């Protein structure tokens, strides 16, 4: 196990790195100057390009639009319903076995 703790960077630092990248500097050059990996600069730039001002909310939890939150909630409900359906299917197959072991008669 590594003794290094995970480094965190505030939004201002990430935005500065993205702005330097947008100005034409290479991500590896920016990484060397800031003491971070070049791939982090590229990842932050991609995130900023896709989500703009709502980028870098912290702790890996992106700010979702109302529609995105609704979709996530519906996906969660669908998964729960599918799990319940699978459990009921198994129960029906157990109780409907032809050997009348579970028929109660």
Phi, psi and omega in degrees: 000139183280146177276348182286134175270158181289129180279144176239150182230136180283168184300320181298320179296314180296318179296322178298316179297319179295317179297319177298320180294319179293334181285352175115352177290148178286152181295325179292322178295315178298317180301316179297317181295323184264354179077032178230171179282144179298329180291335175293319179298316179297318180295316179297322179295318178297317180297316180295322180295326183273328185242353175060231187295339180273011178288158170059055180280343178103147176057025175069016181250102182290151174284124183258147173287169179302318181294318180294322177296318180296317178298316179298318179295318179295322177297319179297314179297320179297316180298317178298318179295322179294321178296315179299318179299316180297320178297316179296322178299317180294320179296316179298318181293326178292314185281348181252021178296148187286348183277006178056019181297326184247011186282345180080006180252000000 
